[in-house]
Amino acid sequence: MLIYNVTINIDESVHEQWLDWMKDKHIPDMLATGKFSHAKMVKVLVEEDMGGITYSIQYTTQGRDTLEAYYKEDAEHLRAQAQRMFPNKFVAFRTELEVISQQIP
């Protein structure tokens, strides 16, 4: 199992609009690709020197092949939507994480 993590710092001037868009449009669109089983959005509580508000969105997928299919079939289109909606108002970086263990009490 892999987690596709997207960390985004969003400008405060569009923060509320962006947050609504993420919850109501972008994350559902990501899940609608069928390549992710679920998503978790968390707020980073450390203040950045550059300002803005930082979030991490973690999309869970079954494996490398599924994630590669997302990159090939969906990533460009979904990333472009964010650029059109919020041009020059955010920075994002992406990380791939491998789940080694998960414990639930």
RACORUR-V38263 format. One record per residue. N is the residue number from 1. SS is DSSP state (@ for helix, = for strand, . for the rest). PSI is psi in radians with two decimals (* if undefined). OMEGA is omega in radians with two decimals (* if undefined). Layout:
BEGIN
N:SS:PSI:OMEGA / N:SS:PSI:OMEGA
END
This chain:
BEGIN
1:.:2.41:3.12 / 2:=:2.67:2.99 / 3:=:2.18:3.04 / 4:=:1.89:-3.05 / 5:=:2.24:3.08 / 6:=:2.04:3.11 / 7:=:2.22:-3.04 / 8:=:2.30:2.98 / 9:=:2.08:-3.06 / 10:=:2.41:3.11 / 11:.:2.40:-3.10 / 12:@:-0.44:-3.10 / 13:@:-0.38:3.14 / 14:@:0.19:-3.01 / 15:@:-0.93:-3.07 / 16:@:-0.74:3.11 / 17:@:-0.77:3.14 / 18:@:-0.77:-3.12 / 19:@:-0.78:3.09 / 20:@:-0.77:-3.14 / 21:@:-0.74:3.13 / 22:@:-0.85:-3.06 / 23:@:-0.66:-3.03 / 24:@:-0.37:-3.04 / 25:@:-1.07:-2.96 / 26:@:-0.89:-3.14 / 27:@:-0.79:3.05 / 28:@:-0.65:3.09 / 29:@:-0.69:3.09 / 30:@:-0.81:-3.14 / 31:@:-0.56:-3.13 / 32:@:-0.26:3.07 / 33:.:-0.34:-3.10 / 34:.:0.10:-3.07 / 35:.:-0.11:-3.13 / 36:.:2.39:-3.11 / 37:.:-0.54:3.08 / 38:=:2.93:-3.13 / 39:=:2.57:3.07 / 40:=:2.30:3.11 / 41:=:2.21:3.14 / 42:=:2.61:3.09 / 43:=:2.33:3.09 / 44:.:2.21:-3.02 / 45:.:0.00:3.08 / 46:.:2.26:3.11 / 47:.:2.37:3.13 / 48:.:2.52:3.10 / 49:.:-0.54:-3.09 / 50:.:-0.07:-3.10 / 51:.:-2.87:-3.12 / 52:.:-3.12:-3.13 / 53:=:2.36:-3.02 / 54:=:2.41:3.11 / 55:=:2.72:2.98 / 56:=:2.22:3.07 / 57:=:2.17:-3.05 / 58:=:2.02:3.14 / 59:=:2.18:-3.12 / 60:=:2.31:3.12 / 61:=:2.79:-3.03 / 62:.:-0.53:-3.12 / 63:.:-3.10:-3.06 / 64:@:-0.76:-3.11 / 65:@:-0.72:3.14 / 66:@:-0.73:3.12 / 67:@:-0.71:3.09 / 68:@:-0.65:3.09 / 69:@:-0.67:3.07 / 70:@:-0.84:3.14 / 71:@:-0.75:-3.06 / 72:@:-0.71:-2.97 / 73:@:-0.45:-2.94 / 74:@:-0.53:-2.94 / 75:@:-0.84:-3.07 / 76:@:-0.82:-3.12 / 77:@:-0.80:-3.10 / 78:@:-0.64:3.09 / 79:@:-0.65:3.13 / 80:@:-0.62:3.09 / 81:@:-0.79:3.14 / 82:@:-0.71:3.13 / 83:@:-0.69:3.12 / 84:@:-0.70:-3.09 / 85:@:-0.66:-3.01 / 86:.:1.05:-3.07 / 87:.:2.30:3.09 / 88:.:0.43:-3.12 / 89:.:0.04:3.13 / 90:=:2.77:2.94 / 91:=:2.54:-3.11 / 92:=:2.53:2.92 / 93:=:2.62:-2.99 / 94:=:2.49:-3.13 / 95:=:2.42:3.03 / 96:=:2.26:-3.11 / 97:=:2.38:3.07 / 98:=:2.23:3.11 / 99:.:2.09:3.14 / 100:.:-0.74:3.08 / 101:.:2.70:3.10 / 102:.:2.25:-3.09 / 103:.:2.26:3.11 / 104:.:2.18:-3.10 / 105:.:*:*
END
